[in-house]
Amino acid sequence: MESMVGMIAKSFGIDPRLASMATGAVTKMFLQKSTPQNASNILQSLPRNITEQFNEEEKKQFTSNQENLDRYDIVKKLSEVTGIKDIDKLDQLTNLVLDNIKQNTQINTADGIDKEELFIAMRDLYRSNKQV
């Protein structure tokens, strides 16, 4: 996680603290978008250093409510957190963080899954973990 934050900070010319905040913001929105059952599984799948960013109340919200968020919401939040106004850079940053979430939750991306299908893939991750 720390290496990704450092890479984001360097690539996008932002302070590492902002890069860390951006990563946390995208992860939080991703959990909010997930169904409560999927969010619970995702929280169990993510590395501890990521889940420790959320307090117990936030975790309870993730596992009891689902919010209707889309990619625009994520990009807008990243702009607020980082101060980046360039839409292309924000889109790249979003892709980078979502890719990291995929890697940390061990979603198989060899099948060509794209960012827009990530939320569906997380539901599949829950099902596959349940069968194991």
RACOR-V80687 format. One record per residue. N is the residue number from 1. RES is the residue in three letters. SS is DSSP state (helix for helix, strand for strand, loop for the rest). PSI is psi in whole degrees, -180 to 180 (NA if undefined). OMEGA is omega in whole degrees, 0 to 359 (999 if undefined). Layout:
n->{N;N}
res->{RES;RES}
ss->{SS;SS}
psi->{PSI;PSI}
omega->{OMEGA;OMEGA}
This chain:
n->{1;2;3;4;5;6;7;8;9;10;11;12;13;14;15;16;17;18;19;20;21;22;23;24;25;26;27;28;29;30;31;32;33;34;35;36;37;38;39;40;41;42;43;44;45;46;47;48;49;50;51;52;53;54;55;56;57;58;59;60;61;62;63;64;65;66;67;68;69;70;71;72;73;74;75;76;77;78;79;80;81;82;83;84;85;86;87;88;89;90;91;92;93;94;95;96;97;98;99;100;101;102;103;104;105;106;107;108;109;110;111;112;113;114;115;116;117;118;119;120;121;122;123;124;125;126;127;128;129;130;131;132}
res->{MET;GLU;SER;MET;VAL;GLY;MET;ILE;ALA;LYS;SER;PHE;GLY;ILE;ASP;PRO;ARG;LEU;ALA;SER;MET;ALA;THR;GLY;ALA;VAL;THR;LYS;MET;PHE;LEU;GLN;LYS;SER;THR;PRO;GLN;ASN;ALA;SER;ASN;ILE;LEU;GLN;SER;LEU;PRO;ARG;ASN;ILE;THR;GLU;GLN;PHE;ASN;GLU;GLU;GLU;LYS;LYS;GLN;PHE;THR;SER;ASN;GLN;GLU;ASN;LEU;ASP;ARG;TYR;ASP;ILE;VAL;LYS;LYS;LEU;SER;GLU;VAL;THR;GLY;ILE;LYS;ASP;ILE;ASP;LYS;LEU;ASP;GLN;LEU;THR;ASN;LEU;VAL;LEU;ASP;ASN;ILE;LYS;GLN;ASN;THR;GLN;ILE;ASN;THR;ALA;ASP;GLY;ILE;ASP;LYS;GLU;GLU;LEU;PHE;ILE;ALA;MET;ARG;ASP;LEU;TYR;ARG;SER;ASN;LYS;GLN;VAL}
ss->{loop;helix;helix;helix;helix;helix;helix;helix;helix;helix;helix;helix;loop;loop;loop;helix;helix;helix;helix;helix;helix;helix;helix;helix;helix;helix;helix;helix;helix;helix;helix;helix;helix;loop;loop;helix;helix;helix;helix;helix;helix;helix;helix;helix;helix;loop;loop;helix;helix;helix;helix;loop;loop;loop;loop;helix;helix;helix;helix;helix;helix;helix;loop;loop;loop;loop;loop;loop;loop;loop;helix;helix;helix;helix;helix;helix;helix;helix;helix;helix;helix;helix;loop;loop;loop;loop;helix;helix;helix;helix;helix;helix;helix;helix;helix;helix;helix;helix;helix;helix;helix;helix;helix;helix;loop;loop;loop;loop;loop;loop;loop;loop;loop;loop;helix;helix;helix;helix;helix;helix;helix;helix;helix;helix;helix;helix;helix;helix;helix;helix;helix;loop}
psi->{-46;-37;-37;-42;-44;-42;-42;-47;-46;-48;-36;3;39;161;141;-33;-38;-39;-41;-42;-40;-44;-44;-39;-44;-43;-43;-46;-36;-44;-37;-36;-28;154;156;-41;-43;-40;-40;-45;-40;-44;-36;-28;-30;150;150;-39;-19;-48;-24;-13;-16;136;173;-36;-43;-44;-38;-42;-45;-39;6;-17;151;131;151;88;152;-178;-37;-42;-41;-46;-42;-45;-42;-38;-43;-44;-43;-22;2;130;-15;115;-40;-43;-42;-39;-41;-43;-43;-47;-44;-46;-42;-38;-41;-40;-44;-47;-42;-21;6;40;133;114;7;-20;7;20;138;174;-35;-24;2;-41;-38;-40;-35;-36;-42;-37;-44;-47;-43;-37;-33;-32;-20;NA}
omega->{181;180;178;179;178;179;178;181;181;183;185;176;179;178;178;177;177;178;178;178;180;179;178;181;179;179;179;180;177;178;178;181;183;173;180;181;178;180;178;179;179;178;178;184;183;176;183;182;175;184;178;178;184;178;184;179;178;179;178;178;180;186;178;182;174;180;180;180;176;183;178;178;180;180;179;180;178;178;179;184;187;185;178;180;181;184;180;178;179;178;177;179;178;179;181;181;178;175;179;177;178;181;182;177;175;174;179;180;181;181;177;180;179;186;183;180;185;181;177;180;180;176;178;178;179;181;181;178;181;182;184;999}
